[in-house]
Amino acid sequence: MSMLCLELLGTPHLYLGGKPLTGFITKKAQALLIYLAVTQRGHSRDVLASLFWRDMPEWQAKKNLRNILPNLRALAGSHVLITRHAVAFNRDSPYRIDVEVFQSTLASQQATTDLETLRAATSLYRDSFLAGFYVRDAPAFEDWVLLEREHLQAMAIDGLLMLARQCIDQGDVALGLTTTRRLLALDSWRETAHQYQMILLAYSRQRAAALAQYDACSTILADELGVEPMEETTALYEQIKAGTLAGPPAREASSHHADSQSLPTNGRLAPSQPGTLAVPQVVPQVDWTQFPKQPACSGRDTELTQLYQWLVTDEACLVGLFGLGGQGKTTLAAQLAWSLAENGPFARILWRSLGNAPPFSTVLQGWLAFLSDASGAPLPQHVDEQLALLFACLQQQRCLLILDSVECIWRDDLPAETSRAGYEAYGQLMHQMVHTVHQSCLMLISRIRPHGFDTLAMATPAVQSLHVRGLTDDTSAHLLHTWGLTGSHDTMATLLERCSGHPLTLKLVAMTVHGLLAGDLEAFCSDALPIFDDIRTVFDQQFIKLSALEKEIMLRLAEARQPIPLQTLRDTLSQPPSQPILLEALRTLQRRSLLETGAAGLRVPHLMTEYMTHYGRGMVP
């Protein structure tokens, strides 16, 4: 008899003999099998009919049940026992239900003391019970699901609290931080979880983040419950601030050797012994294979501060840097990466460029060789198995994966957010970074926003994006001065307006003035700003991918040279499309960083206006 496996903690997955169990004639047939398996007992036909068809006449409800039982027997075979009066799950058949393993493991005596048992049990809790699974017109079943969901979540929180405490007692800081992050995602009001997070951050030499965690705890408690943190939490904050929190025990020490006097117990902090934090500085291991050279100051302190907040303090799992070509995205990311490589919380940092559109398997092979300290091992054939290997590494240590030039894995003859055939695994990676439990972060650098990114960002604050805009006038002027360009106030003002803070343009201007005009900036600014070949190549690559409608929109906005309302734009088009088609075209342009919006209306970036004026008109049908 084949093994029946039910994964119900999270989005439900059912397998029979290792293959997905499909073919249910209705959602209620699938729900019935789940109900029978989880409840661990038989049920009369009357009870089951009422559970799924409570609002129907009794005869109709029983008839509906009779109609789905043959389908259930055909799919599940002897795993389901069906008689004239009752239906039950056959517990003598080979099966595995993650809910049952989860509950029994946490209920065992070993789970209260053994770290690995707790880790294995809590890892089963991928998400809430039957996440995303809904059965229409079955309120009684949905009520049961809600009760089970609350019960299992409470068990998960208790298990994670025990695991976090064991990690503190045994000095496993990395696993402890992963655990407290999961805890706070499940229950942000749990003050004990905030305490544990503060201790573990302090243990890992992230003092500022530990103090910021106290502020976050205070804000949540004030906003949601109208209370202040407990005295014990405030005392812990003062210890960390003063540097008197005792350091973690050695990893090999058992939990009963730890100094429990300094640790929170059941939400309370006992008086601690003064001491010093003595954790050795962890130097990140950097994969230098494609790591960029350390850039000069980019003049983007505000952006760097924001990115550091997301990656280090907020522990985001997915971050995107998007913007027009030549806007300095890679330079900004490189400056951040070098800063983190010298002093940051990530154990390993890896940078890969997708400029040559390498297959995902090629990138993954290099990642795994570095993350697992092993090379040459063949990859599994299926993407899901490949990703499983990667996430096993990302769960063990905190890693930063950076992918540059992500726009290069999209097809030229399809919308820019559509990946090439064979490159879909990159999209799967992006989604799994959000939906899989781990302690790492993926940073994407791209001229376009990948398909599905905005949906993920709306679903969780763990996904963030930064639209990289032009440098400020002060920063641009400083760069020009550094490169030896000076001029009158009016000349500089004119140049800054034309360049719009575009770093690549500023650099090319400096090279041109010095190389061709002997440093005469006044002569250069006496005519319109040229579109240099380097920039034209970048813009050509983006413009050629646009549809005829999108190209015409770009041209009309460039001709206007100022923001215009949506309806005005539509009226200027040669063949005005319907509202939905127009909006979709605008969304595509916005995803590709070719459209700016504001209260005054729509416009294209200033440099794109110049590009369209000189070259774009000839490419519009």
N, C-alpha and C positions, 0 to 999 in steps of 0.2 A: 504494500500500500504506500502511495506517495505521501511525503511530508507536506502538511498544510501549514503555511506560515502567514501570520497576520501581524502586520506592523501598523499599529493604530495610534501610537503616540506621535502625533503630527498628521500630515496628509496621509490617509490610509492607503496601504499597499498590500495586496493579497497575492500570495504565490502558492502554487501547487506543483510539487515536484521541481521546484526551482524556477518555474515559469510563471509569468503573471496570470492570475486567475481572472479571466474576462468572460463575457457572454451573458451577464445577468440581464434578464428581460426588462427589469425595472430597477430603479434605485432602491426600492423597498425590498427587493429580493436580496440585494447586497447587504442592506441594513439588517435584514433578518438574520443572515449568517453571522454578522458581527455581534448582534445582540445575544444570540444563542451561545457564542463562544465566550463572551465576556462575563455573562451572568452565571456560568458554570452550573446550570441546572436546566431540567426540562420545563416546558411551559405548555399549558393546554392550548388547544386551537382557539378556544374562546378568548383567552387572554391575548394571544398574538393578533387575532383579528381586531380586537379592541385597541391594541397598541398602535396599529398602523392605519386603521380605518374607523376611528372612534365616532366620526360624525355621519357614518353611513348606517343604513338599516342592518340589523344583525345578519340577515341572510346574504346581503350583498357583500358585507365584510368577509364572511366565511368563504364565499365564492371566490373573492379576490385572493384570499390566502391559498385556496386549493389550486388556483391558477399558477401561482409562482412556486409551489412546492416541487412539482416535477422538474422545473428548471434548476432549483437548488440541488435536488438529488442528482441530476445529470452533471452538474458542475463539481459538486463537493463529494459525490459518491458516498462511501460509508462513513465519512466524517460527520454526517448528519443522520440522526435516527428519527424516522418518521413513522408514527402509528396513526390509527384512526382518531385518536383522541389527543395526542400530544406530539410535540417536536422537541428534540434535544440535540446538543452537540455531543459527539462521541469522544469522550475523554480517554478511551482506550486506544484510539487511533494515534498515529504519529503526528504531532503538531507542535507548534511553538507560537505563543502569543506574547508579544513584547509587554503588554500590560500585566500579564500574569508573572512573567519573569521579574519585571520591575517591582511589583508589589511584594513578591515572596523574598526577593533579595534584600530589600530595605527592611523587611520584617525580621530578618535573621539576626541572630546575636552578633555574628561576625561583622555586620554592617556598622555596628556602633564603634568599632575600634580599628578595622582594617581599611586603610586608605584606598587600596586598589579595588576592593569590593565596592566601596562607595563610589569610586570613579566609574567603574563599569556599570553600576546600577543607574546612576544619574545620567550617564551618557545615552541611555535608552530613551530618556525623555527629550525627544527632538523638538517637540512643540506640544501645544495643548491637544487633548484627546480628540481625535477625528477632526483636526483642523481643516476648515474649508469644506467639510462634508455636511450637506444639508438635504433633508428629505422633505419634499413638499407635502402639505396636507397630512402631516403626522405629528401633531403637537405633543401627544403622549410620548412618542419616541424621542422627540427633541427635548422634552423635559428630563427624560432619563439621561440623555447625553450631557445635558447641562450639569446635572448632579454628579455624574461620573467625572466630568471635566474638572469641576471644582475640587472633588476629592483627590484626584490624581495630581492636580497642581499643588494642593496643600502637601501631599506626600513628597513631591519633587522639591518644594521649598525646604521642607524639613531635612531631606536628604542632602541638599546642597549646603544647608547650614552646618550639618555634621561634617561634610567633606571640607568645607572652608576652615572649620575649626581644626580638623586633623591636619590640614596643610600648614596652618600657622604653628601648631604644636610640633610638627615634624620638619618644618623649614622648607616645604615645597612651595616656593613663592610663585613660580610660573603657573602651576596648576591652581594655586589658590586664587590668583588674579582672574584666571579664566572662570573659576567657579563663582566668585563674587560678582563678576560682570553678568553672568547668567542669572544670578539671584536678583540683582537689581532690575534686570529686564523683566523678570516675573513679578516682582513686588518692590516697587521703588519706595514704598513707605516703611519697609522693614529696616528699622534703625540698626539692628545688629549687623545686617549686611553692610551698611555704610561703615560701621565700626571696623569690621573685618577688612573691608576694602582700604580703609585708611591705614591700617596696620601693614597690610601687604604692600601697599604703595611705598610706605616708609621703609619697609624691609628692602625694597628694590631700588632704593636711593632716589625715589621720585617724591621728594619732600613737598614740592610745590603742588603736585597733583594730589597728594594726600590732604594737604590743607584745603585745596579746592573742593575735594570730596566733602569735607565738612560743610563748606558753603552750600554745595548742592543739596546736602541733606537738610540743612536749615531751611532752604527755600522751599523744598518739597513739603516738609512738615508744616511750614507756615501757610503755604498756598492751599494744601489739600486738607489738613487737619486743624489748622489754626493753633498749633502748639510749637513750643521751642524744643530743641534737642535735649535729651536727658543730661543730667549733670555728668554722668560717666562719659558720654560722648564728648562733651566740652572738655572734660579733664584729659581725654585722649588727645584732643586737638592741641591743648596747651603743652602736653608732653612732646608731641611731634614738633611743634613750633620751637620749643626750647631745646630740642635735640637730646632729650633725656629718656626716650623710649628705648628699652632694652632691645638688643639685636635678636635676630632669629636663632633658634637652636641649630646645631649641625644637622644636616640631612639624615645622617645615620642614627640620630638620637630618637628614642621612642617617645611617644606622646607623653608618658608619665614623667619623663625627665625634663619636660619643658617648664619654664617659669610661668605657671598658670596664674600667678598673682597679677601679672601685667596684662592679661588678656580678658576681653569681654566674655562673660558667661551668662547665657540666657538674657542677653541685652544689657547686662550690668558690667561695670568695670571696677574690679577690686583695686585697692591701693597698690601702686607699683613701686618697684625699687628703682632708684635713680641709676642711670647707666648711659652708655653712649651707643650710638648706632654704628655697628661695625660690620657692614656688608661690603665685601670687595667690589670695586667698580667693575661692572661687566662691560668689556670692550666688544662692540658688535663685530661679527664676522661679515665682511663685505665681499661679494663676488665681483671682482674687478674686471671680469671678462668684457663687459660693454659699459662699464661705469664711466660717465663723462668726466672730463677734467674739471677741477674745481674752478667755478666761474668767479669773475670779479663781482663786486657788490652790484646787485641788480636794481637798487633803488626801490625795492618793493617790501619794505619792512612791514607794512600793514598786512599784505598778503601772506608773508612768511609767518607772522604772528597768528593769523587765522588758521593756516594750514597746521601749524604746530599745535594749536588748540584742538583741532579735529583729530589729529593722529595720536597725540600723546595724552592729552587730558581726557578728551571725550572718547578715545579709543574707537574711532570710526573703523568700519570694516571695508568700506569702498569709498574712494575719493576721486573725483574727476577734475582735471584742469582742462578747460575748453577755451577756445578763442581763435581769432583770425590767424592765418599763417604768418610767421615772422613777428608775432606779438610778444615773444619771450617766455612761452610756457615751459620749454625745456630748460632754459636758464634758471627760471624760478624753481622748478622741481629739483634741478641739480644742486642749487644752493641749499635747499632744504635737506636733500639727501646727504650732502657732505656734513651739514650740521648734526644730523642724526647719527651719522657714521662715527663722528668724533665723541658724541656724548648724547646718547638717547636710550630709550627703553627697548629697542628692537634687538633681538639676539642675532638676527641675520638680515642683511639688506641685499636685494638683487635688482639689477636694472637690465632690461632688455628693450631693444628697439625693434619695432615691427616695420621699419622702413623698407625692407626687402620682402615683406609679407611671408615670414617663415611659417611653415605649418605648426599647428599647436603642439604636435608631438615633438618637434625639434626643440621648441622652447621648454616644454615640460621635461624632456630628457636632461637638459642642462640644469634646470631647477632642482630636480630630484638628486642629481649627482652631487650638487652643492649642499642641499638641505640634509641629505641622509649620509653624507660623507662616503658615498659609494658611487661608482660609475660603471657603465658597461652593462648593467642589468637590463634585459629586454623589457619594453613596456607591454602591458596587456593590450589586447587587440581593441577592446571597447573603451570608449571615452569615459563612461561611468567608472570603470575600474581604474583608469588612469587618474581621474580626478580623486578617487578614493585614496590612492597612494599619496597624492599631493596634500590632501587635507589631513591625512594622518600625521604628516610633518608639521603642518600649520597648527595642529592642535597641541603638539608637544612643545613648541617654542614660538615666541612672538616674532613674526617675520614681516618685513615690508617688501612687497613685490611691486615693481614699477614697470609699466609698459608704456613706451614712448611711441609716437607716430602711429597711434591706433587706427587713424583714418585709412591707413594703407591696406587694411585687410577687407575693405569694402569694394564691391564691384563698381567699375566705371560706367557700366551700361544699365545700372539699376539705381534706385534711390540710395543715397549715400549711407543710410543706416542699415542697408541690407548686406550681410556678410557674404563673401565669396563662398562657392560650394567647397566644402571641405574645411571651412574655417568656423563652422558653427560652434565648435568647442570653446572658442574664446567667449562667446555669449553665455555658454553654460557655466564657465568659470565665474563670470561676473555675477550670475544669479546665485551660484552656490556660495560665493563669498558672503552673501546676505542671509541665505537660508540654512547654512550649515554652522554648527557650533565650532568655533575655533578662537584663536586669540591674535590673529594677524590682520593685515590690511593690504588691499590692492589699490594702487594709484594708476589711473589712466590719464594719459596726456594725448589730446586729440583736437583736431580742428572741428570735429563733429561730435555730437552727443550720441553715443551708441543707442540703438533701439532698445527700449525697455528701461533705460537708466532713470528717466524721470519718474516712471511708475514706482521703481524701487525707492527712489528718494522720497516720494510722497508717503510711502508705507512705514518708513523708519528713519529716525534721526541718525542712525549709524551710517547712512549714505549721504554724502555731502558733495557739493560741486562748487567750483570757483570759476567764474567767467573772467578770464584774464583780459583786462582792457589796456589802453595805452598808458604810458608813464605820465606823471604829472608834468606840468610845464617847468616847475622848479627842477625836477629830476632830469628832464630832457636837457634843459639849459646847462645843468652841471655836467652831464655827459659830453655835450658839445664843447664845453670849456676844457674838460679833461683831454679831449682829443685835439685841442689847440685851435678851435674855431671861436672867433670873436667877431662882433659886429655892433652896429648901432642898436639902440633899443627897438626902433621900428623894424629893422631887418630881422632881429632875433624873434620879435613877436610874429612877424609874417612867416618865418620858417617854422616856428613851433606850431602855428595854426595849421600849416600845410602838412606837417609830418604827423600831427595828432598823437604824438607820444609813441609812435610805432618804432620799436627798437631797431629792427632791421633797416628801416628807411633812414633813421638817424645815422646809423653806422655807414650806410652807403653814401649818404650826403657828405659825411666827413671824408670818406675815401675819395670821392669825386672832387671835392673842393681842393684837397691837398694834391691829388694826383694830376688833375687837369687844369685847375685854375690858380695854381700857386697860392692857395689859401685865401683867395679873394671871395669872401662870402657875399659881398654886395653884388658882384657880377652874377653869382649863382642865383640869387633871389630876384634878379631883374626880370626873370621870365617865369613861366609856370613850372611847377615841380614836375620833373620827369618821372616816369614809372620805370625804374631800373629793371634790367633783364632778370635779375635774381627775384625781384618781387613779382614781376610779370609772370614768371614761371610758376610761382606759388599760386597766384590768383588764377592763372590759366587752368591749373590742375583742379581747382575748385569749381570754376565757372563751366568747364566743359561737361561736368556731370549733371548740370541743371536741365530740366525740361524746358520746352519752348515757352511755356507760361511763366516759369520761374525766371528765365532770362529776361523776358519782357518786363516783369515786375521790377527786376533790378534796374533795367534801363530807365523806366518811368520814374523810379525813386531817385536815380542819379540825376536825371534831367531836372527834377524839381529842386534839388540842392537844398532842401529844407524838409522837415517832417511834414507829412500830409496824412489826413484822416483816411481810414479804410475805404469809405464810400467814394472819396475823391480819387483814390488810387484805382478802384474798380472802374470808375467812369472813364479813366484815361486809357484803359486797355483796349486793344484793337477788337477783340472779341471777348467782352466781359463774361467770365465764367459764373457758375452758380456760387452762392455763398459757401457751401461746404467745400467745393473744389478750391476756391480761392483761399480759404482758411488753411486747408491742408498744404497748399503751396507755400504759404507764409510760415507755417510751422516747420516745414522742411528747410526753408532758408534760415530760420532762427536756429534750428539744430546745427546747421553748418556754420554758424557764427557770421552770417552774411546779412543779418537784419537786426536793427536796433529798434526798440520800442520806447515810447515815453508818453507823457500826457499830451504832447502836441501832435502825436501820430507816429507814423512809420518812416524809417529812413535807413539808408545803407551806411556803413562806416565811411568816413571821409576819404580814405585812400581808395576804397572801392569806387567811390564817385569819380575820382580822377581816372581810375582804370577803365571804367565804363565809358567815360567821355572819349578816351583815346583809342580803346581797343574793343570794348564790349559791343558797341553799336553794330559792327560788322558781323558779329556772331549771333545776333538776334534775328530769327526768321522773319 
